Amino acid sequence: MSRAFLTPAETAQAVVEAGQRVLDQPLGRTLVLSFLAGVYIAFGAQLAIVVTSDAGSHFGTGFSRFLGGSVFSVGLMLVVVCGAELFTGNSLLVKAALNRRIGWDKLLENWALVIFGNLLGALFIAWLIVHSGLWQSGPMAERAVAIARAKATLPLDQAFIRGILCNWLVCLAVVMAVAARDLPGKLLACYMPIMAFVASGFEHSVANMFFIPTGLLLQGGNGSETGLTWGHFLINNLLPVTAGNIVGGVLFVAGAYWYAYLRGQATRQG
């Protein structure tokens, strides 16, 4: 009888092998899959806005966050099961670079292309949602603008730390999904850590590529008085959150598990 999941050591090796395959694929495929990942995360993000638009008044803040995190997890489920290139999850490619299976230049090239594709996908869904007529007014539009404003006005240090905490959990979700050998196991692996990071209030760079532009498009006009501007989106949120996501995924997941299970292999394969 086969085991339902891989051991941590087997999972670490599987992540390295998957990373090598990802970086060997054509750039056009990477761009398309990156666009799709941005779309999938945006689907989860917009669903979280819909569910939490009035949940707090009925169930309280804590349970509203739990509900939002629960439905947001559909984004990573789509990425993992359907196949897509998500920048935050691709922090794990560092394992393959540390093991000398891929070059650092190829890793950075992948990250740049994937971030670009994720941004295009998230912005595309933001535009479609705003122009769908579903959020023109009422609690969902108000909730979307409030979320965007809160994220765009975060102090830089808080945005950075929340980014670390977020991608620590996201990369653990990806690791567990790799370890799971069946579809229910992969879905559960995606659900628990993603629900946890959303309910906790951590910051995910790709999700924010949907959350903040959606609020900006719905707000209209000049948001300088409230702090919701494109400049605040880029400088106050996207840059520090992305940096934090890199630290959380690379140092605390990819680096830690490479050191624990794969460190000696780099010398033997070099």
C-alpha positions as CSV (number, residue, x, y, z in Angstrom):
1,M,0.0,0.0,0.0
2,S,1.5,3.3,-1.1
3,R,1.9,6.2,1.3
4,A,-0.5,9.2,0.9
5,F,2.3,11.7,1.0
6,L,6.1,12.2,0.5
7,T,8.5,12.5,3.4
8,P,10.0,16.0,4.0
9,A,13.3,14.8,2.5
10,E,11.5,13.3,-0.6
11,T,9.5,16.5,-0.9
12,A,12.6,18.7,-0.9
13,Q,14.1,16.6,-3.7
14,A,10.8,16.8,-5.7
15,V,10.8,20.6,-5.4
16,V,14.3,20.7,-6.8
17,E,13.3,18.5,-9.8
18,A,10.2,20.5,-10.4
19,G,12.2,23.7,-10.3
20,Q,14.6,22.4,-13.0
21,R,11.6,21.5,-15.2
22,V,10.1,25.0,-14.8
23,L,13.2,26.8,-15.8
24,D,13.8,24.6,-18.8
25,Q,10.4,25.4,-20.3
26,P,10.0,28.0,-23.1
27,L,9.6,31.6,-22.1
28,G,6.3,31.9,-23.9
29,R,4.8,29.1,-21.8
30,T,6.2,30.7,-18.6
31,L,4.5,34.0,-19.5
32,V,1.1,32.4,-20.3
33,L,1.2,30.4,-17.1
34,S,2.2,33.5,-15.1
35,F,-0.7,35.4,-16.5
36,L,-3.0,32.6,-15.5
37,A,-1.6,32.6,-12.0
38,G,-2.4,36.3,-11.6
39,V,-5.9,35.6,-12.8
40,Y,-6.4,32.7,-10.4
41,I,-5.2,34.6,-7.4
42,A,-7.4,37.5,-8.4
43,F,-10.4,35.2,-8.6
44,G,-9.7,34.2,-5.0
45,A,-9.2,37.8,-3.9
46,Q,-12.4,39.1,-5.4
47,L,-14.3,36.2,-3.9
48,A,-12.9,37.2,-0.5
49,I,-14.1,40.7,-1.0
50,V,-17.6,39.4,-1.8
51,V,-17.8,37.1,1.2
52,T,-16.4,39.6,3.7
53,S,-18.3,42.7,2.4
54,D,-21.0,42.3,5.1
55,A,-19.8,39.3,7.1
56,G,-18.2,41.3,9.9
57,S,-21.6,42.9,10.8
58,H,-23.1,39.5,11.2
59,F,-20.3,37.3,12.6
60,G,-17.6,39.6,13.9
61,T,-14.2,40.5,12.6
62,G,-12.4,37.3,13.4
63,F,-14.9,34.9,11.8
64,S,-15.2,37.3,8.8
65,R,-11.4,37.0,8.3
66,F,-11.7,33.2,8.5
67,L,-14.4,33.2,5.8
68,G,-12.3,35.5,3.6
69,G,-9.2,33.3,4.0
70,S,-11.2,30.1,3.3
71,V,-12.6,31.3,0.0
72,F,-9.3,33.1,-1.0
73,S,-7.6,29.7,-0.9
74,V,-9.3,28.8,-4.1
75,G,-6.7,30.9,-5.9
76,L,-3.7,28.7,-4.9
77,M,-5.8,25.6,-5.5
78,L,-6.3,26.6,-9.1
79,V,-2.6,27.4,-9.4
80,V,-1.4,24.1,-8.0
81,V,-4.0,21.8,-9.6
82,C,-4.5,23.5,-13.0
83,G,-0.9,24.5,-13.3
84,A,0.4,28.1,-13.3
85,E,3.5,30.1,-12.4
86,L,3.1,32.1,-9.2
87,F,5.9,34.4,-8.1
88,T,5.6,33.8,-4.4
89,G,5.6,30.0,-4.9
90,N,8.5,30.3,-7.2
91,S,10.6,31.4,-4.3
92,L,11.1,27.7,-3.8
93,L,13.2,27.6,-7.1
94,V,16.0,28.8,-4.9
95,K,16.4,25.2,-3.8
96,A,17.3,24.1,-7.3
97,A,19.8,27.0,-7.6
98,L,21.4,26.2,-4.3
99,N,21.7,22.6,-5.5
100,R,23.4,23.8,-8.7
101,R,20.7,22.4,-10.8
102,I,19.9,25.8,-12.3
103,G,21.8,29.1,-12.7
104,W,21.1,32.1,-10.6
105,D,20.7,34.2,-13.8
106,K,17.9,31.8,-15.0
107,L,16.2,32.1,-11.6
108,L,16.2,35.9,-11.7
109,E,15.0,35.8,-15.3
110,N,12.1,33.6,-14.2
111,W,11.2,35.8,-11.3
112,A,11.1,38.9,-13.5
113,L,8.9,37.3,-16.2
114,V,6.6,35.7,-13.6
115,I,6.1,38.9,-11.7
116,F,5.2,40.7,-15.0
117,G,2.8,37.9,-16.0
118,N,1.2,37.8,-12.6
119,L,0.7,41.6,-12.7
120,L,-1.0,41.4,-16.1
121,G,-3.3,38.7,-15.0
122,A,-4.3,40.4,-11.8
123,L,-4.9,43.8,-13.5
124,F,-7.0,42.1,-16.2
125,I,-9.4,40.6,-13.7
126,A,-9.5,43.9,-11.7
127,W,-10.5,45.7,-14.9
128,L,-13.1,43.0,-15.8
129,I,-14.6,43.1,-12.2
130,V,-14.9,46.9,-12.1
131,H,-16.5,47.0,-15.6
132,S,-18.8,44.1,-15.0
133,G,-21.2,46.3,-13.1
134,L,-21.3,44.0,-10.1
135,W,-19.4,46.4,-7.8
136,Q,-20.6,49.8,-9.0
137,S,-21.9,50.7,-5.5
138,G,-22.9,49.1,-2.2
139,P,-21.0,47.1,0.3
140,M,-18.7,45.2,-2.1
141,A,-17.4,48.4,-3.7
142,E,-17.0,50.0,-0.3
143,R,-15.2,47.0,1.0
144,A,-12.9,46.9,-2.0
145,V,-11.9,50.5,-1.6
146,A,-11.4,50.2,2.2
147,I,-9.1,47.1,1.7
148,A,-7.1,48.9,-1.0
149,R,-6.7,52.1,1.1
150,A,-5.6,50.1,4.2
151,K,-3.0,48.3,2.2
152,A,-1.7,51.3,0.3
153,T,-1.1,53.3,3.5
154,L,0.8,50.7,5.4
155,P,4.1,51.8,6.9
156,L,7.0,50.3,4.9
157,D,8.3,48.2,7.8
158,Q,4.9,46.7,8.5
159,A,4.3,45.9,4.9
160,F,7.7,44.2,4.7
161,I,7.2,42.1,7.8
162,R,3.7,41.1,6.8
163,G,5.1,40.0,3.4
164,I,7.7,37.8,5.2
165,L,5.0,36.1,7.3
166,C,2.7,35.7,4.3
167,N,5.1,33.9,1.9
168,W,6.4,31.7,4.7
169,L,2.9,30.2,4.8
170,V,2.3,30.3,1.1
171,C,5.5,28.4,0.4
172,L,4.7,25.8,3.1
173,A,1.4,25.4,1.3
174,V,3.1,24.7,-1.9
175,V,5.6,22.3,-0.2
176,M,2.7,20.3,1.3
177,A,0.8,20.2,-2.0
178,V,4.0,18.7,-3.6
179,A,4.1,16.2,-0.8
180,A,0.5,15.2,-1.2
181,R,-0.1,12.4,-3.7
182,D,-3.8,12.8,-4.4
183,L,-6.2,15.7,-5.3
184,P,-7.9,15.9,-1.9
185,G,-4.6,16.1,-0.1
186,K,-3.4,18.9,-2.4
187,L,-6.5,20.9,-1.9
188,L,-6.3,20.6,1.9
189,A,-2.6,21.5,1.7
190,C,-3.5,24.7,-0.2
191,Y,-6.4,25.5,2.1
192,M,-5.0,25.6,5.6
193,P,-1.9,27.8,5.3
194,I,-3.6,30.2,2.9
195,M,-6.6,30.6,5.1
196,A,-4.2,31.2,8.0
197,F,-2.3,34.0,6.2
198,V,-5.4,35.8,5.0
199,A,-7.2,35.6,8.4
200,S,-4.0,36.8,10.1
201,G,-3.8,39.9,7.9
202,F,-0.5,39.2,6.2
203,E,0.5,40.7,2.8
204,H,0.7,38.8,-0.6
205,S,2.2,40.8,-3.4
206,V,0.2,39.1,-6.2
207,A,-3.1,39.4,-4.4
208,N,-2.3,43.1,-3.8
209,M,-1.9,43.4,-7.6
210,F,-5.6,42.9,-7.6
211,F,-6.8,44.4,-4.3
212,I,-5.2,47.8,-4.7
213,P,-5.8,48.5,-8.4
214,T,-9.4,47.4,-8.0
215,G,-9.9,49.9,-5.2
216,L,-8.1,52.6,-7.3
217,L,-10.4,51.9,-10.3
218,L,-13.5,52.0,-8.1
219,Q,-12.5,55.1,-6.2
220,G,-11.9,57.2,-9.3
221,G,-10.6,60.8,-9.1
222,N,-7.8,61.9,-6.9
223,G,-7.0,59.7,-4.0
224,S,-4.1,61.7,-2.6
225,E,-6.1,62.9,0.4
226,T,-6.9,59.3,1.5
227,G,-3.5,57.8,0.5
228,L,-5.0,55.5,-2.2
229,T,-2.8,56.4,-5.2
230,W,-0.9,54.4,-7.8
231,G,2.3,55.7,-6.3
232,H,1.4,54.5,-2.8
233,F,0.4,51.1,-4.4
234,L,3.9,50.7,-5.9
235,I,6.1,52.3,-3.2
236,N,4.2,51.7,0.1
237,N,3.0,48.3,-0.7
238,L,4.1,46.4,-3.7
239,L,7.9,46.9,-3.3
240,P,8.2,46.2,0.5
241,V,5.7,43.4,0.3
242,T,7.5,41.7,-2.6
243,A,10.8,42.1,-0.8
244,G,9.2,40.5,2.3
245,N,7.7,37.7,0.3
246,I,11.1,36.9,-1.1
247,V,12.7,36.8,2.3
248,G,9.9,34.7,3.8
249,G,9.9,32.1,1.0
250,V,13.7,32.0,0.3
251,L,15.1,32.2,3.7
252,F,12.6,30.4,5.9
253,V,11.3,27.7,3.5
254,A,13.6,27.1,0.5
255,G,16.8,27.9,2.3
256,A,15.9,26.2,5.6
257,Y,14.8,22.9,3.9
258,W,17.7,22.9,1.5
259,Y,20.0,23.2,4.5
260,A,18.2,20.4,6.3
261,Y,17.9,17.9,3.5
262,L,19.9,18.8,0.4
263,R,23.0,20.8,1.4
264,G,25.5,18.0,0.7
265,Q,24.1,17.2,-2.7
266,A,25.3,20.5,-4.2
267,T,28.9,19.5,-3.7
268,R,28.4,16.0,-5.0
269,Q,26.6,17.2,-8.1
270,G,28.9,20.2,-8.8
